Amino acid sequence: MIYPDNFEAKIGFDRIRTQVEALCATAGAVGKLRAETFSSSHDEVRRRLALVDEMRTVLMMESDFPDGGFVDTDAFLRKARIEGTFLDVHEIVALRKALAATGELVAFFRRGDEIKYPSLHAFSDGVDGFPAIVNHIDSIIDKFGKVRDNASAALYAVRRSIREREGQVSKRLQQIMSQAQAAGIVEADAAVSIREGRAVIPVAAGNKKKLKGFIHDESATGKTIYIEPVEVVELNNEIKELEYEERREIVRILADFTDKIRPDLDGIAGAADYLTGIDMIRAKGRHALANQCVRPILADGTRLELRHARHPLLAQALAREGGQVVPLDLWLTPEKHLLVISGPNAGGKSVCLKTVGLLQYMFQCGYLIPVSENSEIGLFDGIFIDIGDEQSIENDLSTYSSHLLNMKHMLAHAGERSLVLIDEFGTGTEPVIGGAIAESILERLRERRCFGVITTHYANLKYYASNAEGIANGAMTFDVQNIRPLFRLEIGTPGSSFAVEIARKIGLPEPIIRSAIEKAGSDHMNIERQLREISRDKRYWEQKRDRIRIAEKRVDELAEKYGAELAQLKDERSRLIREAKSEAQRLTAEANRQIENTIRTIKESQAEKEATRIVRRKLDDFRENLAKDDEADERIARKIAQLREREERRMERKQRKQAEATPAKSEPEKVLELKEGAKVRIKEQDTVGEVLTIKGKKVTVAFGQITTTLDRDRLVVVSNAEFKKQGRDLKPAIRLDAGISQRRLHFKHTLDVRGMRAAEALDEVQDFVDDAIMVGATEVRILHGKGTGALKEEIRRYLRTVSEVASADDEHVDQGGAGITVVRLR
């Protein structure tokens, strides 16, 4: 049961349906859409939702979907059922279009062995596109919608005769025209015209008696007379008779076609019904795509769990203004089946109530709704709403009387499978008695286990909801500092009306506000203040909890990342050791072979000077090659040292950003005294080294073969045992090599700094360029936009200071021009 009669207009569903109707291509689809009303049947609602959800996926994913050919056929199909009638040419063309579209749709949904869209597949089961009728139509009607000459032998003969007579008429008219022009009766530039279907010659009014024939027309000025010469009258009469004969033959062909398809009209009507059904489902799917609607979970019982719900009409209005709707999270369960929402005026209470009513009604009418896909929605047998002013002079109803009549109807018909929506519960009369009546009605609704959402400002209803079983309080949040509503629902605590704060914001005189506070009494004001404090504290702890959750998630991600890197480092270490051993064995074997060959050659040549000199030269070449390998290793080591320094600078910048972004930091690790020779590691890293020198706050530390200077407070003294353990587990070169591999895997060649301040953008560019050099990129792009050019100039100035940057130029004009800097690296 839906109450009241104008329920759809109250919640805005009539506007939703109008939008979907506009997306229908046929009047039949509009009729089907209006016929799909509110349903409480699980099977029916599930069927409707499945069809629309699959169609939404088809429209989104299938580029070859036959999205055309939707035409109405009901009118002329009813006409064809009557014996003695026939379909006109344009009606047959429309029938052909409808049957072809039906065949294409059925073939699309039933193609292949795999059933991709089971509901639409079943919907298309048993539907016939009548290809034989389509072929028959093609044999008598051409692609331009004209009856073909070869539709029958008689029609072919008649049209051939018409063309012959028209040729004779044209030839004779040209002869008469030439003679008349030579005689000066007709103007030299005159041409044959058609009047009333007859070929005529334009003659000046003064010469009309000089040309024998029938006058068919004259010009608006009367200066030109159109005459049909007597010589062609007979031929034109023959053409006219042939045209009548042609029309009779076409009627015979159309009547014959209609008689042949009349036995199949029931099947054709079924195909037409299928086509309009698909058109209606397609319109729903297109509306769902345009409004980000999805299919939520259909719950078995009566429950309502909306996650990230949005009012579609409000979302459309805000989108036109460049805004976004604040999503709603709300749940009604058998344990908490009534929700009492309080809060400031214009805070979103009524929008919240309308959102619940509209989405529930759309859902049970078979529409997809704008919520998260993990929302769960049950079905209700009835929805009752009391919202707005229903006063009526004709019916002698005041505002409060109309509210009471609505309450009476709800109490008479609402049950445990009903959804009750009441806005501004109890208002319209004296507050004390109005609040008492509202509390009594709420108690009765709770006893009947009705589901419902109720908005109110009455304190007694908030207190009752806090203590009664089955009822939950909810509050629309409010920004006390800026005196503005946040339009976000929080369930669990009642809300304050913030009347005093709003009065101050709009500029009500302060003496009036103070007087109102005194009249309200300290108890009431204390309760309001406590509600505000509860709201503020709850928001604070929720923000705190969110920050902790984000931090924990980041810690988990880092732990997983470091674990993967450690495993990769161990594998890389084992591989490098194996390769080094293999290389050492190869070099040793090669050296031994060279020495043995040298000794053998000297012995065999019996110390001949030339042979000895050649052998010694080969041995010297081998030594030089080994020396070159050592030099290459040294160059690689120097390059690694440079990359390591860049990585340290990057870490310093990252830690500085984190320090600036974090308002409160934990106590820093205790700085221990250092001395030369002490074993240390960098904070938050596993790299260990040995202190070489200490100069004030600067400490020079050797990390393997790399020496660097760091701030004193970045180091932590470690024991010799930890130093040895870390030295065994993590080799600097290996760690760096693994880091580079990881960076190369995730490195992106484009950086977007649009909208950033210059300092923030330069930090990002520095990190980006360091990463590009580290992974060996040869060309990268920095997207900074055009604007005033200041950000671009700052970035270019920094790039000119980097020795590894070969050039920094504008991108090609077709690909962004001056808004993008292309950086080429050496």
VENBELVEN-V298930 format. One record per helix or strand. SS is the DSSP state (2 for helix, 1 for strand). FROM is the first residue (numbers start at 1). LEN is the number of residues. Records with the same first field share a line. If there is no record, write none. Layout:
BEGIN
SS->FROM-LEN / FROM-LEN
END
This chain:
BEGIN
1->2-2 / 141-1 / 147-1 / 192-4 / 198-7 / 213-6 / 224-6 / 294-1 / 297-2 / 304-6 / 328-5 / 338-5 / 369-1 / 376-2 / 382-5 / 392-1 / 397-1 / 418-5 / 451-5 / 471-9 / 484-8 / 679-4 / 688-8 / 698-6 / 706-6 / 715-3 / 750-3 / 779-5 / 805-6 / 820-6
2->7-5 / 13-10 / 27-9 / 42-20 / 74-7 / 89-21 / 118-6 / 131-10 / 149-3 / 153-31 / 205-6 / 230-61 / 312-9 / 349-16 / 399-15 / 431-17 / 459-9 / 499-7 / 510-11 / 522-83 / 609-53 / 712-3 / 720-10 / 732-15 / 758-18 / 790-10 / 813-3 / 817-3
END
